[in-house]
Amino acid sequence: MRLKLTAAFLFLLCARGVTCAQAPPAIQIFMPNGDRPARELRLQLTRDDGRIETVFTDSKGKFQFTGDLNGIHDYEVRIEGDGRTFDTTSTSLRFLRGQVSYVPVFLNPFKGPGLPPNEVVDASGVDNDVPADARAAYERAMKAVGGGRAEEALGELKRAVDAYPKYARALNDLGVLYLKLDRLGEAAETLARASKINKRFYLPRLNLGVVLSRQGKYAEAADVLGRLYGESPDLQGLRPAYADALAGAGQAAKAKKVLADALAAPGLSQAGQVEAHYKLGMLLSREDAYAAAAAELEQAVKLDPGAANAHLLLGGAYMQLKRPAEAERELLRAYELGGAGVGNAQLLLGQLYLSQQKLEPARRALEQYLKDVPAAPNAAQVRETVEKIKSALGKQ
């Protein structure tokens, strides 16, 4: 059975000796003068596995990484400038399992007017003429989003757009909210509309490409993101999204070049390097180029020893290269880091142990896989294999 893999300070809140509930990691945004914001702020999170999320702080600038955003990950965080009190600010974060973290982020001071003719603008540069009623509806929408009231937020964003049809920020956020609600058709339509307002406001175009990829329209996504890449290849979050679209469209060679160019570009963050090496390793694994894939994945885990998915793919590559000891080490490490979230590590361990006729470890690994991924499409086949192993063990 062969598997083809496609697959600025920290404060500890609980002192030693004190028993307390473990809160999720959080970031607190501060204005350039040290005050807390007086309203919700929008954050764009780019995770080390390529996932891009748009989230909102509470009314005092705090955001907690709950649910599937929690765990061992690196994040690139971007807060768009408001054109009045602070400039666009980006920072890198890392959260480790079992470590309760509070990370303050201070916004960059506003430096005044003037973008060069070909510079990309953020939302503040295209929404200066928004009337008061549209802006008020938008602010109500942000409060609703911060409170988890999605339908209310949708209604307010629609009011904002009705009041001012060229409200780029509201259209973009409406499209992103549709995306979060898995209403992909409405998301694509809304983001396409937003992207036509000002080509120098890149977020709707980037988000449109992400939505098209989610719809399986990889060729269209590659076209949208490719045009954006030609204008501003260094935009945060663009290269991984573009590479994903290219790979989905069957343009693996071009996808690999985009990722290689990302690694060659100056100033790439460590999280960005990890992501590029990981995605290159994934693409090379799909092409059965396991030695080259292993080299990329080795770089990824060297840069970020806590990257569970990179350890998982590296273990799979080592299996194909007939390096069982190293494969076992990486798969065990992947599962130690990611648990049930990387349940495929147990499947691969089961296969590895079977190839070595280690029946009892194989049984344990495969049974753990079934517990972790009960709805796996190969569950029936794995159960059958487990029964055969039990039968063989009974005869020994």
C-alpha positions as CSV (number, residue, x, y, z in Angstrom):
1,M,0.0,0.0,0.0
2,R,1.7,3.2,-1.2
3,L,0.6,6.6,-0.1
4,K,1.2,9.6,-2.4
5,L,1.6,12.7,-0.3
6,T,-0.2,15.8,-1.4
7,A,-0.8,16.4,1.4
8,A,7.1,43.0,20.9
9,F,7.4,40.9,24.0
10,L,6.0,37.7,25.4
11,F,4.6,37.7,28.9
12,L,3.8,34.4,30.7
13,L,0.5,34.9,32.4
14,C,0.8,32.0,34.9
15,A,3.7,32.1,37.3
16,R,5.3,29.0,38.6
17,G,3.3,27.4,41.3
18,V,0.1,29.2,40.5
19,T,-2.8,27.2,39.2
20,C,-4.9,29.0,36.6
21,A,-6.9,28.3,33.4
22,Q,-4.9,28.6,30.3
23,A,-6.2,31.3,28.1
24,P,-5.5,31.3,24.3
25,P,-2.7,33.4,22.9
26,A,-3.6,37.1,22.3
27,I,-2.3,40.2,20.7
28,Q,-3.0,43.7,21.9
29,I,-2.8,46.6,19.4
30,F,-1.5,50.0,20.7
31,M,-1.7,53.3,18.9
32,P,1.6,55.0,18.1
33,N,1.2,57.2,21.3
34,G,0.8,54.1,23.5
35,D,-3.0,54.3,23.9
36,R,-5.4,51.5,23.1
37,P,-7.5,52.0,20.0
38,A,-11.0,53.4,20.4
39,R,-12.6,51.0,17.9
40,E,-12.2,47.6,16.3
41,L,-9.3,47.1,13.9
42,R,-9.0,44.7,11.0
43,L,-6.1,42.3,10.9
44,Q,-4.9,40.2,8.0
45,L,-3.3,37.0,9.3
46,T,-1.0,34.9,7.0
47,R,-0.2,31.6,8.6
48,D,2.9,29.5,7.9
49,D,0.8,26.9,6.0
50,G,-0.4,29.6,3.6
51,R,-3.8,30.1,5.1
52,I,-4.9,33.8,5.0
53,E,-7.6,35.1,7.4
54,T,-9.1,38.5,7.9
55,V,-10.2,39.0,11.5
56,F,-11.1,41.9,13.8
57,T,-10.0,43.0,17.2
58,D,-12.4,43.9,20.0
59,S,-13.3,47.6,20.6
60,K,-10.1,48.0,22.5
61,G,-7.7,46.5,20.0
62,K,-7.4,43.0,21.5
63,F,-7.6,39.7,19.5
64,Q,-7.4,36.2,20.8
65,F,-6.2,33.2,18.7
66,T,-9.0,30.8,19.5
67,G,-10.4,27.7,17.7
68,D,-8.4,26.5,14.7
69,L,-6.2,29.6,14.7
70,N,-4.7,28.4,18.0
71,G,-1.8,25.9,18.1
72,I,1.8,25.9,16.9
73,H,2.1,28.4,14.1
74,D,3.9,31.4,12.8
75,Y,1.9,34.3,11.6
76,E,2.5,37.4,9.6
77,V,0.1,40.1,10.8
78,R,-0.8,43.2,8.8
79,I,-2.9,46.1,10.0
80,E,-3.8,48.6,7.3
81,G,-3.2,52.3,8.0
82,D,-6.2,54.5,8.5
83,G,-4.7,57.5,6.6
84,R,-5.0,59.7,9.6
85,T,-3.5,58.4,12.8
86,F,-1.3,55.4,11.9
87,D,0.4,53.8,8.9
88,T,0.1,50.2,7.7
89,T,2.0,48.0,10.2
90,S,3.2,44.4,9.7
91,T,4.8,42.1,12.3
92,S,5.7,38.4,12.7
93,L,4.4,36.2,15.6
94,R,5.0,32.7,16.8
95,F,2.9,30.8,19.3
96,L,4.1,27.5,20.9
97,R,1.9,24.7,22.4
98,G,1.4,25.1,26.1
99,Q,2.8,28.6,26.3
100,V,0.3,31.3,27.2
101,S,1.3,34.5,25.4
102,Y,0.3,38.1,25.2
103,V,2.0,40.0,22.4
104,P,1.7,43.8,22.2
105,V,1.9,45.4,18.7
106,F,2.5,49.1,18.4
107,L,1.2,50.7,15.2
108,N,3.5,52.7,13.0
109,P,3.1,56.5,13.2
110,F,1.3,58.2,10.4
111,K,3.9,59.9,8.2
112,G,1.6,62.0,6.0
113,P,0.7,62.2,2.3
114,G,2.0,61.0,-0.9
115,L,2.3,57.6,-2.6
116,P,4.4,57.3,-5.7
117,P,2.4,56.9,-8.9
118,N,2.8,53.1,-9.1
119,E,2.6,52.3,-5.4
120,V,0.0,50.0,-4.0
121,V,-2.5,51.7,-1.7
122,D,-4.4,50.4,1.3
123,A,-8.1,50.9,1.9
124,S,-7.5,54.3,3.6
125,G,-6.2,55.6,0.2
126,V,-9.4,54.9,-1.7
127,D,-12.1,55.6,0.9
128,N,-11.4,59.3,1.6
129,D,-14.8,60.4,0.1
130,V,-17.0,58.0,2.0
131,P,-20.1,59.8,3.3
132,A,-20.9,59.8,7.0
133,D,-23.9,57.4,6.8
134,A,-21.9,54.8,4.9
135,R,-18.9,55.0,7.3
136,A,-21.3,54.7,10.3
137,A,-22.8,51.5,8.8
138,Y,-19.3,50.2,8.2
139,E,-18.3,50.9,11.9
140,R,-21.5,49.1,13.1
141,A,-20.6,46.1,10.9
142,M,-17.1,45.9,12.4
143,K,-18.6,45.9,15.9
144,A,-21.0,43.1,14.8
145,V,-18.1,41.1,13.4
146,G,-16.1,41.6,16.6
147,G,-19.1,40.2,18.5
148,G,-19.5,37.2,16.2
149,R,-22.8,38.4,14.8
150,A,-22.3,37.6,11.1
151,E,-25.7,38.2,9.8
152,E,-25.9,41.6,11.4
153,A,-22.5,42.4,10.0
154,L,-23.7,41.4,6.5
155,G,-26.6,43.7,6.8
156,E,-24.6,46.7,7.9
157,L,-21.9,46.1,5.2
158,K,-24.7,46.0,2.6
159,R,-26.1,49.3,3.9
160,A,-22.6,50.8,3.7
161,V,-22.3,49.7,0.1
162,D,-25.8,50.8,-0.8
163,A,-25.0,54.3,0.6
164,Y,-21.7,54.5,-1.3
165,P,-21.3,51.9,-4.1
166,K,-17.6,52.6,-4.5
167,Y,-16.8,51.9,-0.8
168,A,-13.8,49.6,-1.5
169,R,-13.1,48.7,2.1
170,A,-16.7,47.7,2.8
171,L,-17.0,45.7,-0.4
172,N,-13.7,43.9,0.3
173,D,-14.8,43.0,3.9
174,L,-18.2,42.0,2.7
175,G,-16.5,39.6,0.2
176,V,-14.3,38.2,3.0
177,L,-17.2,37.7,5.3
178,Y,-19.0,35.8,2.5
179,L,-15.9,33.7,2.2
180,K,-15.8,32.9,5.9
181,L,-19.5,31.8,5.7
182,D,-18.6,29.6,2.7
183,R,-20.8,31.6,0.4
184,L,-18.2,31.5,-2.3
185,G,-20.3,32.6,-5.3
186,E,-21.3,35.8,-3.5
187,A,-17.8,36.3,-2.2
188,A,-16.4,36.1,-5.7
189,E,-19.0,38.5,-7.1
190,T,-18.4,41.0,-4.4
191,L,-14.6,40.9,-4.5
192,A,-14.7,41.2,-8.3
193,R,-16.7,44.4,-7.9
194,A,-14.4,45.7,-5.3
195,S,-11.3,45.0,-7.4
196,K,-12.5,47.2,-10.2
197,I,-12.8,50.4,-8.0
198,N,-9.0,51.0,-7.8
199,K,-6.4,48.6,-9.2
200,R,-3.8,49.9,-6.7
201,F,-5.9,48.7,-3.8
202,Y,-4.7,45.1,-3.9
203,L,-6.6,43.3,-1.1
204,P,-9.8,42.6,-3.1
205,R,-7.7,41.2,-6.0
206,L,-5.7,39.0,-3.6
207,N,-8.9,37.8,-1.8
208,L,-10.6,37.2,-5.1
209,G,-7.8,34.9,-6.2
210,V,-8.1,33.0,-2.9
211,V,-11.9,32.6,-3.4
212,L,-11.5,31.4,-7.0
213,S,-9.0,28.7,-5.8
214,R,-11.4,27.6,-3.1
215,Q,-14.0,27.2,-5.9
216,G,-11.6,25.0,-7.8
217,K,-11.3,27.7,-10.5
218,Y,-7.5,27.5,-10.5
219,A,-6.9,28.9,-14.0
220,E,-9.0,32.0,-13.2
221,A,-7.3,32.4,-9.9
222,A,-3.9,32.1,-11.5
223,D,-4.9,34.8,-14.0
224,V,-6.1,37.2,-11.3
225,L,-3.1,36.6,-9.0
226,G,-0.7,36.6,-11.9
227,R,-1.6,40.1,-13.0
228,L,-1.2,41.2,-9.4
229,Y,2.1,39.4,-9.2
230,G,3.3,41.3,-12.3
231,E,2.5,44.6,-10.7
232,S,3.8,44.0,-7.2
233,P,5.4,40.6,-6.6
234,D,6.4,41.4,-3.0
235,L,2.8,41.8,-1.6
236,Q,2.4,40.0,1.6
237,G,0.5,36.7,1.2
238,L,0.5,36.9,-2.6
239,R,3.3,34.4,-3.6
240,P,1.9,31.4,-1.6
241,A,-1.6,32.1,-2.9
242,Y,-0.4,32.5,-6.5
243,A,1.7,29.3,-6.2
244,D,-1.3,27.4,-4.9
245,A,-3.4,28.6,-7.9
246,L,-0.7,27.7,-10.4
247,A,-0.3,24.2,-8.9
248,G,-4.0,23.6,-9.0
249,A,-4.0,24.8,-12.7
250,G,-1.4,22.2,-13.6
251,Q,1.4,24.7,-13.8
252,A,3.7,23.2,-11.3
253,A,6.9,24.4,-12.9
254,K,5.7,28.0,-12.7
255,A,4.5,27.5,-9.1
256,K,8.0,26.3,-8.1
257,K,9.6,29.3,-9.8
258,V,7.3,31.7,-7.8
259,L,8.3,30.0,-4.6
260,A,12.0,29.9,-5.5
261,D,11.8,33.6,-6.4
262,A,10.2,34.2,-3.0
263,L,13.2,32.5,-1.3
264,A,15.7,34.6,-3.4
265,A,14.0,37.9,-2.6
266,P,15.6,40.0,0.1
267,G,13.8,40.6,3.4
268,L,11.7,37.4,3.4
269,S,10.6,36.7,6.9
270,Q,11.5,33.4,8.6
271,A,7.8,32.4,8.5
272,G,7.8,33.2,4.7
273,Q,10.9,31.1,4.2
274,V,9.4,28.1,6.0
275,E,6.2,28.4,4.0
276,A,8.1,28.6,0.7
277,H,10.3,25.6,1.5
278,Y,7.3,23.6,2.7
279,K,5.2,24.3,-0.5
280,L,8.2,23.5,-2.7
281,G,8.6,20.2,-0.8
282,M,4.9,19.4,-1.3
283,L,5.1,20.1,-5.1
284,L,8.3,18.1,-5.5
285,S,6.7,15.2,-3.6
286,R,3.8,15.2,-6.0
287,E,6.3,14.8,-8.8
288,D,8.0,11.9,-7.0
289,A,11.2,14.0,-6.7
290,Y,11.6,12.8,-3.1
291,A,15.3,13.7,-2.7
292,A,14.7,17.3,-3.8
293,A,11.5,17.4,-1.7
294,A,13.4,16.2,1.4
295,A,16.1,18.9,0.9
296,E,13.4,21.6,0.9
297,L,11.5,20.1,3.9
298,E,14.8,19.8,5.9
299,Q,15.3,23.5,5.4
300,A,11.7,24.1,6.6
301,V,12.1,22.1,9.8
302,K,15.5,23.6,10.5
303,L,14.0,27.1,10.3
304,D,10.9,26.1,12.3
305,P,11.3,22.9,14.4
306,G,7.7,23.2,15.4
307,A,6.2,23.0,11.9
308,A,4.3,19.7,12.3
309,N,3.1,19.5,8.6
310,A,6.7,19.9,7.4
311,H,7.9,17.0,9.7
312,L,5.0,14.9,8.3
313,L,5.9,15.5,4.7
314,L,9.6,15.0,5.4
315,G,8.8,11.6,7.1
316,G,6.9,10.6,4.0
317,A,9.7,11.6,1.7
318,Y,12.2,9.6,3.8
319,M,9.9,6.6,3.5
320,Q,10.1,6.8,-0.3
321,L,13.8,7.2,-0.1
322,K,14.1,4.0,2.0
323,R,15.4,5.8,5.1
324,P,13.2,4.2,7.7
325,A,14.9,5.4,10.9
326,E,14.7,9.0,9.8
327,A,11.2,8.5,8.5
328,E,10.1,7.2,11.9
329,R,11.8,10.1,13.7
330,E,10.1,12.7,11.6
331,L,6.6,11.1,11.8
332,L,6.8,10.7,15.5
333,R,7.9,14.3,15.8
334,A,5.0,15.5,13.6
335,Y,2.5,13.7,15.7
336,E,4.1,14.9,18.9
337,L,3.6,18.5,17.7
338,G,0.3,18.2,15.9
339,G,-1.6,15.4,17.5
340,A,-4.8,14.4,15.8
341,G,-4.5,17.4,13.4
342,V,-1.8,15.4,11.6
343,G,-3.4,12.0,12.0
344,N,-1.9,10.9,8.7
345,A,1.4,10.6,10.6
346,Q,0.0,7.5,12.3
347,L,-1.1,6.0,9.0
348,L,2.4,6.4,7.6
349,L,3.9,5.0,10.8
350,G,1.6,2.0,10.4
351,Q,2.8,1.5,6.8
352,L,6.4,1.9,7.9
353,Y,6.2,-0.7,10.7
354,L,4.3,-3.1,8.4
355,S,7.2,-2.9,5.9
356,Q,9.5,-3.8,8.7
357,Q,7.2,-6.6,9.9
358,K,6.8,-4.8,13.3
359,L,3.2,-5.9,13.7
360,E,2.3,-4.7,17.1
361,P,3.6,-1.1,16.6
362,A,1.8,-1.2,13.2
363,R,-1.5,-2.2,14.9
364,R,-1.2,0.6,17.5
365,A,-0.4,3.2,14.8
366,L,-3.2,2.3,12.5
367,E,-5.8,2.1,15.4
368,Q,-4.7,5.5,16.5
369,Y,-5.2,6.8,12.9
370,L,-8.7,5.5,12.9
371,K,-9.4,7.3,16.2
372,D,-7.9,10.5,14.9
373,V,-9.5,10.4,11.4
374,P,-12.7,8.3,11.8
375,A,-14.2,9.6,8.6
376,A,-11.1,9.0,6.4
377,P,-12.1,7.6,3.0
378,N,-9.7,4.7,3.5
379,A,-11.0,3.8,6.9
380,A,-12.6,0.5,5.8
381,Q,-9.3,-0.6,4.2
382,V,-7.3,0.3,7.3
383,R,-9.8,-1.5,9.6
384,E,-9.4,-4.6,7.4
385,T,-5.6,-4.3,7.7
386,V,-5.8,-4.0,11.5
387,E,-7.9,-7.2,11.6
388,K,-5.4,-9.0,9.5
389,I,-2.6,-7.8,11.8
390,K,-4.5,-9.0,14.9
391,S,-5.1,-12.4,13.3
392,A,-1.4,-12.7,12.5
393,L,-0.4,-11.7,16.0
394,G,-2.8,-14.3,17.4
395,K,-1.0,-17.0,15.5
396,Q,2.4,-16.1,16.8
